[in-house]
Amino acid sequence: MEIILNAGMGIGSLMFLLLLFKTGKKQEDYFFLCWIVVTLGQIAFYGVTIYRFELRSVWAIATFGLPLLGAPLLFLYILALTGRFVTWKTVLAHLSVYPIYILLLFLIQERDGIVLIASNGLFRLPKNPPIWMQYYAVPLALSALFYCIWDLVLLRKHSQNIVEFFSFHEKVNLRWVNYIVYSYFLLFLVASFLIFGAIHFQLLPIENAFALVGITLCLMLIAFVLYGFRQTAVFSNIDVGRTMDSKVSAAEKASYSKSGLTPSKIEILANQLSTYMEQEKPFLNEDLNLTLLAEQSQISPSYLSQIINQYFQKNFYDFINQHRVEEAKKRLLSADCRHLSILGIAFDCGFKSKSSFNRYFKKYTGKAPSEFRKK
């Protein structure tokens, strides 16, 4: 197990260096780098206290409490990745729990004349320990659970947001981040089970329980870095001032009433947009987003969003992909396109993948593309 921990440490360190020298780093990249350092510190804590030597007092407290930094750093990374600019006040608010935890434990051990010793992945309990020593890990468990739930809420809002700003899901849906968060939650459950079983029922040696936790953390770190290194900012140069859903809420309708667009003006701009879509076919661009279409059609992004939501009763994603499907239907039936494969037509019409084309073609037509072409 020590070999696996050391290998995970080595791979994680190499990936940290690759990301460190990545050009054009953004705010989310720096949060990601900090998360890697903290996670490497957690893995090192398990490796050192299980296989090398004990840690005492401040060193023991500081390294044991690292999960209180890891969970909020992952949250801040997701927050920045999904288009929010994270201020220093927000950073300090989320990371302040860690130094408070260290200071409190240090002062309590000094008051009670106890030296906290980290061995085999946790603090060694003396005979007749004070009651607080039986609950010293509770803040770490609560932090992990709290931030996992908050991460998932944030990612759900993001999935609602992207249909209003993008005409595609690939590389912007952050599904892999969902998997990482679920992995964190699963790790929390497994670790709790292993540690509880090792302490109270002797299911396995306690050092093996924490070694397994460290190995799982290594695997998660490697998977996270592999995906995170390729991930770019989702909402780069796109205004995400408010979270939108595919259905227009009452609050949004109220905001629309203050936009200054009269029904006649909306109809004029809607006709202008329809004409532009038919003549210029901007939807053929696979990377089309709301900001880009607003620039091309000479309609402000806020007006464009209101027209698509209110007049056409669609979100941006459905609005664009319905045009793509209609164009694909024409090409599938055209004699001039008989030499093209269905996948070639899908890519020419702006779809990024075969799966998304098949899914949305069937959604709008009720038939698979191959079936439609035959009939």
C-alpha positions as CSV (number, residue, x, y, z in Angstrom):
1,M,0.0,0.0,0.0
2,E,2.9,2.3,0.7
3,I,4.1,1.9,-2.9
4,I,0.7,2.9,-4.2
5,L,0.6,6.0,-2.0
6,N,4.1,7.0,-3.1
7,A,3.2,6.4,-6.7
8,G,0.1,8.6,-6.3
9,M,2.2,11.3,-4.7
10,G,4.7,11.2,-7.6
11,I,2.0,11.4,-10.3
12,G,0.1,14.1,-8.5
13,S,3.3,16.2,-8.1
14,L,4.1,15.8,-11.8
15,M,0.7,16.9,-12.7
16,F,0.9,19.9,-10.4
17,L,4.1,21.0,-12.2
18,L,2.4,20.6,-15.6
19,L,-0.5,22.8,-14.5
20,L,1.9,25.2,-12.8
21,F,3.6,26.0,-16.1
22,K,0.3,26.1,-18.1
23,T,0.1,29.3,-20.0
24,G,-2.9,31.7,-19.7
25,K,-3.9,30.5,-16.3
26,K,-7.2,31.9,-15.0
27,Q,-8.6,32.3,-11.5
28,E,-10.0,28.7,-11.4
29,D,-6.6,27.3,-12.3
30,Y,-5.0,28.8,-9.2
31,F,-7.8,27.3,-7.0
32,F,-7.1,24.0,-8.8
33,L,-3.4,24.2,-8.0
34,C,-4.1,24.9,-4.4
35,W,-6.5,22.0,-4.2
36,I,-3.8,19.7,-5.6
37,V,-1.3,20.9,-3.0
38,V,-3.7,20.3,-0.2
39,T,-4.7,16.9,-1.5
40,L,-1.0,15.9,-1.8
41,G,-0.6,17.1,1.8
42,Q,-3.5,14.8,2.9
43,I,-1.9,11.8,1.1
44,A,1.5,12.6,2.6
45,F,-0.1,12.7,6.1
46,Y,-1.4,9.2,5.7
47,G,1.9,7.9,4.2
48,V,4.0,9.5,6.9
49,T,1.9,8.7,10.0
50,I,1.2,5.1,8.8
51,Y,4.6,4.0,7.5
52,R,7.2,6.5,8.7
53,F,6.9,8.4,12.0
54,E,4.4,10.2,14.3
55,L,3.6,13.8,14.1
56,R,3.1,15.8,17.3
57,S,1.2,18.9,18.4
58,V,0.9,21.7,15.8
59,W,2.3,19.6,12.9
60,A,-0.2,16.8,13.8
61,I,-3.1,19.2,14.0
62,A,-2.2,21.2,10.9
63,T,-1.9,18.1,8.6
64,F,-4.8,16.2,10.0
65,G,-7.1,19.3,9.4
66,L,-6.2,19.7,5.7
67,P,-9.6,18.4,4.6
68,L,-11.0,21.6,6.0
69,L,-9.0,23.3,3.1
70,G,-9.6,20.7,0.4
71,A,-13.4,20.8,0.5
72,P,-13.8,24.6,0.2
73,L,-11.0,24.9,-2.4
74,L,-12.9,22.4,-4.6
75,F,-16.0,24.5,-4.1
76,L,-14.2,27.7,-5.0
77,Y,-12.8,26.0,-8.1
78,I,-16.3,25.1,-9.2
79,L,-17.5,28.5,-8.4
80,A,-14.9,30.2,-10.6
81,L,-15.2,27.6,-13.4
82,T,-18.9,28.2,-13.7
83,G,-18.5,31.9,-14.4
84,R,-18.5,33.6,-11.0
85,F,-15.6,35.9,-10.1
86,V,-14.5,34.9,-6.6
87,T,-13.4,37.9,-4.4
88,W,-10.8,37.7,-1.7
89,K,-13.6,38.1,0.9
90,T,-15.2,35.0,-0.4
91,V,-11.9,33.1,-0.3
92,L,-11.2,34.1,3.2
93,A,-14.7,33.3,4.4
94,H,-14.4,29.8,3.1
95,L,-10.9,29.0,4.2
96,S,-11.0,30.7,7.6
97,V,-12.4,27.5,9.2
98,Y,-9.1,25.8,8.9
99,P,-6.9,28.2,10.9
100,I,-9.7,28.5,13.5
101,Y,-9.8,24.7,13.9
102,I,-6.0,24.5,14.3
103,L,-6.0,27.3,16.9
104,L,-8.8,25.8,18.9
105,L,-7.3,22.3,19.1
106,F,-3.9,23.7,20.0
107,L,-5.3,25.9,22.8
108,I,-7.5,23.0,24.1
109,Q,-4.6,20.6,24.2
110,E,-2.5,23.2,26.0
111,R,-5.3,23.8,28.5
112,D,-5.7,20.1,29.2
113,G,-1.9,19.4,29.2
114,I,-2.2,17.0,26.4
115,V,0.1,16.6,23.4
116,L,-1.9,15.5,20.3
117,I,0.0,12.8,18.4
118,A,-1.0,11.7,14.9
119,S,-0.3,8.0,14.3
120,N,-1.7,5.6,11.7
121,G,-3.8,8.4,10.2
122,L,-5.5,9.7,13.3
123,F,-4.8,11.1,16.7
124,R,-3.8,8.6,19.4
125,L,-6.2,8.7,22.3
126,P,-4.7,8.6,25.9
127,K,-6.3,6.7,28.7
128,N,-9.5,8.4,29.9
129,P,-9.4,11.0,27.2
130,P,-11.4,14.2,27.6
131,I,-14.8,14.2,25.8
132,W,-13.7,16.7,23.1
133,M,-11.1,14.2,21.8
134,Q,-13.8,11.8,20.9
135,Y,-15.3,14.3,18.5
136,Y,-12.3,16.1,17.1
137,A,-13.0,14.7,13.6
138,V,-16.6,15.8,13.5
139,P,-15.8,19.3,11.9
140,L,-14.0,17.5,9.0
141,A,-17.0,15.2,8.4
142,L,-19.5,18.1,8.5
143,S,-17.4,20.2,6.2
144,A,-17.1,17.4,3.6
145,L,-20.9,16.7,3.7
146,F,-21.8,20.4,3.6
147,Y,-19.6,21.3,0.6
148,C,-20.6,18.1,-1.3
149,I,-24.2,19.2,-1.2
150,W,-23.3,22.8,-2.0
151,D,-21.1,21.7,-5.0
152,L,-24.0,19.6,-6.4
153,V,-26.4,22.5,-6.0
154,L,-24.0,24.8,-7.8
155,L,-23.5,22.3,-10.6
156,R,-27.2,21.9,-11.0
157,K,-27.6,25.6,-11.5
158,H,-24.8,25.5,-14.0
159,S,-26.6,22.8,-16.0
160,Q,-29.6,25.1,-16.1
161,N,-27.5,28.1,-17.2
162,I,-25.7,26.5,-20.1
163,V,-28.9,25.9,-22.1
164,E,-29.4,29.7,-22.1
165,F,-25.9,30.5,-23.3
166,F,-24.6,27.6,-25.4
167,S,-25.8,25.6,-28.4
168,F,-23.9,22.5,-27.3
169,H,-23.1,20.5,-24.1
170,E,-19.7,19.1,-24.9
171,K,-16.9,20.5,-22.7
172,V,-19.3,22.9,-20.9
173,N,-21.6,20.5,-19.0
174,L,-18.9,19.8,-16.4
175,R,-20.3,16.3,-15.9
176,W,-16.9,15.1,-14.9
177,V,-16.9,17.5,-12.0
178,N,-20.2,15.9,-10.9
179,Y,-18.4,12.6,-10.9
180,I,-15.6,14.0,-8.8
181,V,-18.0,15.4,-6.2
182,Y,-19.9,12.1,-6.0
183,S,-16.6,10.4,-5.6
184,Y,-15.8,12.8,-2.7
185,F,-19.1,11.9,-1.1
186,L,-18.5,8.2,-1.6
187,L,-15.0,8.5,-0.2
188,F,-16.6,10.2,2.9
189,L,-19.0,7.3,3.4
190,V,-16.4,4.6,2.8
191,A,-13.9,6.2,5.0
192,S,-16.4,6.6,7.8
193,F,-17.4,2.9,7.5
194,L,-13.8,1.7,7.4
195,I,-12.7,3.8,10.3
196,F,-15.7,3.1,12.4
197,G,-15.4,-0.6,11.7
198,A,-11.7,-0.6,12.4
199,I,-12.0,1.2,15.8
200,H,-15.2,-0.4,17.2
201,F,-15.3,-3.9,15.5
202,Q,-11.7,-4.5,14.5
203,L,-12.8,-5.4,10.9
204,L,-9.3,-4.5,9.8
205,P,-6.2,-2.8,11.3
206,I,-6.8,1.0,11.6
207,E,-3.6,1.7,9.6
208,N,-5.0,-0.3,6.6
209,A,-8.3,1.6,6.8
210,F,-6.5,5.0,6.5
211,A,-4.1,3.5,3.8
212,L,-7.2,2.6,1.7
213,V,-8.6,6.1,2.2
214,G,-5.2,7.6,1.0
215,I,-5.1,5.3,-2.0
216,T,-8.7,6.2,-3.0
217,L,-7.7,9.9,-2.6
218,C,-4.7,9.2,-4.9
219,L,-6.9,7.7,-7.6
220,M,-9.3,10.6,-7.4
221,L,-6.5,13.2,-7.6
222,I,-5.1,11.6,-10.7
223,A,-8.6,11.4,-12.4
224,F,-9.4,15.0,-11.3
225,V,-6.1,16.5,-12.6
226,L,-6.4,14.6,-16.0
227,Y,-9.8,16.2,-16.7
228,G,-9.1,19.5,-15.0
229,F,-5.9,20.1,-17.0
230,R,-8.0,20.1,-20.2
231,Q,-10.9,22.1,-18.9
232,T,-11.1,25.7,-19.9
233,A,-13.3,28.4,-18.5
234,V,-16.9,27.7,-19.4
235,F,-18.3,31.2,-19.5
236,S,-15.3,33.0,-20.9
237,N,-16.4,36.4,-22.3
238,I,-20.1,35.6,-21.6
239,D,-22.2,37.5,-19.2
240,V,-23.8,35.2,-16.6
241,G,-25.3,37.9,-14.5
242,R,-28.3,35.9,-13.6
243,T,-29.2,32.3,-13.5
244,M,-31.8,31.4,-16.1
245,D,-33.9,28.3,-16.6
246,S,-35.5,26.9,-19.7
247,K,-38.9,28.2,-18.5
248,V,-39.4,31.9,-17.9
249,S,-40.2,32.4,-14.3
250,A,-42.5,35.2,-12.9
251,A,-39.4,37.1,-11.7
252,E,-37.9,36.9,-15.1
253,K,-41.1,38.1,-16.7
254,A,-41.0,41.1,-14.3
255,S,-37.4,41.8,-15.4
256,Y,-38.5,41.5,-19.0
257,S,-41.2,44.1,-18.5
258,K,-38.5,46.6,-17.4
259,S,-36.2,45.9,-20.3
260,G,-37.9,48.6,-22.5
261,L,-38.9,46.1,-25.2
262,T,-42.5,46.7,-26.3
263,P,-44.5,43.9,-27.9
264,S,-44.1,45.5,-31.3
265,K,-40.3,46.0,-30.9
266,I,-40.0,42.3,-29.8
267,E,-41.8,41.2,-32.9
268,I,-39.6,43.3,-35.1
269,L,-36.4,42.0,-33.5
270,A,-37.8,38.4,-33.6
271,N,-38.4,38.8,-37.4
272,Q,-34.9,40.2,-37.8
273,L,-33.5,37.3,-35.9
274,S,-35.5,34.7,-38.0
275,T,-34.4,36.3,-41.2
276,Y,-30.8,36.3,-40.1
277,M,-31.0,32.6,-39.1
278,E,-32.5,31.6,-42.4
279,Q,-30.1,33.7,-44.6
280,E,-26.8,33.5,-42.8
281,K,-27.2,30.2,-41.0
282,P,-25.0,31.1,-38.0
283,F,-26.1,27.8,-36.3
284,L,-23.7,26.0,-38.6
285,N,-20.9,27.2,-36.3
286,E,-20.5,24.4,-33.7
287,D,-19.2,26.8,-31.1
288,L,-22.1,29.3,-31.4
289,N,-23.1,30.9,-28.1
290,L,-25.4,33.7,-27.0
291,T,-22.8,36.4,-27.0
292,L,-21.5,35.5,-30.5
293,L,-25.0,35.4,-32.0
294,A,-25.8,38.7,-30.4
295,E,-22.8,40.3,-32.1
296,Q,-23.6,38.8,-35.4
297,S,-27.3,39.6,-35.4
298,Q,-26.7,43.1,-34.0
299,I,-29.1,42.5,-31.1
300,S,-27.9,43.0,-27.5
301,P,-27.4,39.8,-25.5
302,S,-30.1,40.7,-23.0
303,Y,-32.7,41.5,-25.8
304,L,-31.7,38.3,-27.6
305,S,-32.2,36.2,-24.6
306,Q,-35.6,37.8,-23.9
307,I,-36.7,37.3,-27.5
308,I,-35.7,33.6,-27.6
309,N,-37.3,32.9,-24.2
310,Q,-40.4,35.1,-24.5
311,Y,-41.3,35.2,-28.2
312,F,-40.0,31.8,-29.4
313,Q,-40.8,30.1,-26.0
314,K,-37.4,28.2,-26.1
315,N,-34.1,28.4,-24.4
316,F,-31.0,29.2,-26.5
317,Y,-29.9,25.6,-26.7
318,D,-33.2,24.3,-28.1
319,F,-33.6,27.4,-30.4
320,I,-30.3,26.8,-32.2
321,N,-30.4,23.0,-32.3
322,Q,-33.9,23.0,-33.8
323,H,-32.5,25.1,-36.6
324,R,-29.7,22.6,-37.0
325,V,-32.1,19.7,-37.2
326,E,-34.2,21.5,-39.8
327,E,-31.0,22.1,-41.9
328,A,-30.0,18.5,-41.4
329,K,-33.5,17.3,-42.7
330,K,-33.0,19.3,-45.9
331,R,-29.6,17.9,-46.5
332,L,-30.6,14.3,-45.8
333,L,-33.3,14.6,-48.4
334,S,-31.2,16.5,-50.9
335,A,-29.8,14.7,-53.9
336,D,-26.7,17.0,-53.7
337,C,-25.9,15.5,-50.3
338,R,-26.4,11.8,-51.2
339,H,-22.6,11.3,-51.2
340,L,-22.3,12.6,-47.7
341,S,-22.6,10.3,-44.7
342,I,-25.2,11.1,-41.9
343,L,-22.3,11.9,-39.5
344,G,-20.8,14.2,-42.1
345,I,-24.1,16.1,-42.5
346,A,-24.4,16.3,-38.7
347,F,-21.0,17.9,-38.3
348,D,-21.7,20.3,-41.3
349,C,-24.9,21.4,-39.5
350,G,-23.1,22.4,-36.3
351,F,-23.4,19.3,-34.1
352,K,-20.3,18.4,-32.1
353,S,-21.0,14.7,-31.7
354,K,-22.9,11.8,-33.2
355,S,-24.8,11.1,-30.0
356,S,-26.1,14.7,-29.6
357,F,-27.2,14.7,-33.2
358,N,-29.1,11.4,-33.0
359,R,-30.6,12.4,-29.7
360,Y,-32.0,15.8,-30.8
361,F,-32.9,14.7,-34.3
362,K,-35.1,12.1,-32.9
363,K,-36.5,14.5,-30.3
364,Y,-37.6,17.0,-33.0
365,T,-38.7,14.5,-35.7
366,G,-39.6,11.4,-33.9
367,K,-37.3,9.4,-36.2
368,A,-33.6,8.4,-36.2
369,P,-31.6,10.2,-38.9
370,S,-31.1,6.9,-40.9
371,E,-34.8,6.1,-40.7
372,F,-35.7,9.6,-41.9
373,R,-33.3,9.4,-44.8
374,K,-34.6,6.1,-46.0
375,K,-38.2,7.2,-45.9
